[in-house]
Structure formats: structure tokens, C-alpha cells
């Protein structure tokens, strides 16, 4: 069984240990009892129908990878995105959009090349990072903006 994830309470800053099997659930802070952000250890697969609702409901940063199954760079990038989701669990959500299945979202965000990662916070677009990167580059880019 995977180890628990430490989630900092946005209200009081206390670190809370969340069991790995509680993926996607919102727990309560053990100190102040405020709701914690949902913890996702794996990239969430979103679509045109679920994207906006997820962004609006998630209380923290969201990294969105636009990818395609016919893109060899995207396929080799997948393990890095999974590692990124695990490393950011409890701090941010990592989601994926398949551009072939969701051309409306690809058009809406003017996706011209894949893979590309977008960063949103409170439903607002923050920045984008094109091309395949290693986990440390992605984490550094994330930390610069959040």
C-alpha cells in the first residue's frame, strides 16, 4: 500500500497525514477542522464536459497536460506526469486532456504542439510550459508561480 500523503491545511498551515486510499476525498484538518484540498496521487483524466467544473471546484493549483495518444513524446512523457502528480499530491492537482478526444478544449487553449502543461490557480490561467521536461524542471516551474 502506498504511503500516506502530507497535506498542509490552507487555513492554519498544520500538516495532516492523509491515507493514500483517500484519493479525491476532502478530509478535515486535525487542528482547525477546516476542509483540506482533495488529494490526487495520479493524473485525473478530464474532458470538455468535466474540465471547467473540476477547475472551479478544486481549491488549489491545477496543472493541465494536453497530450495525444499518437504523439510519441507524449507517451514517453506519461511516467513523468505520473511522478509529478505523486510529488504534488495534496499541493496541486495534475490533470490530463487528450486533445484527440477533446478538440474543443485544444482549440479553446490554442494548443499547437503537444505535450504542453498549463498552470491554473483559482480558475485563472497562470502560465504554460511547452515540450517534454523532467520532473525537477516541472517542479521548479510550478514553485516559481505558486
Secondary structure by P-SEA (a helix, b strand, c coil): cccbbbbbccccbbbbbbccccccbbbbbccccccccbbbccbbbbccccaaaaaaacccbbbbbbbbcccaaaaaaaaaaaaaaaaacccbbbbbbcccccaaaaaaaccccccbbbbbccccccccccccccaaaaaaaaaacc
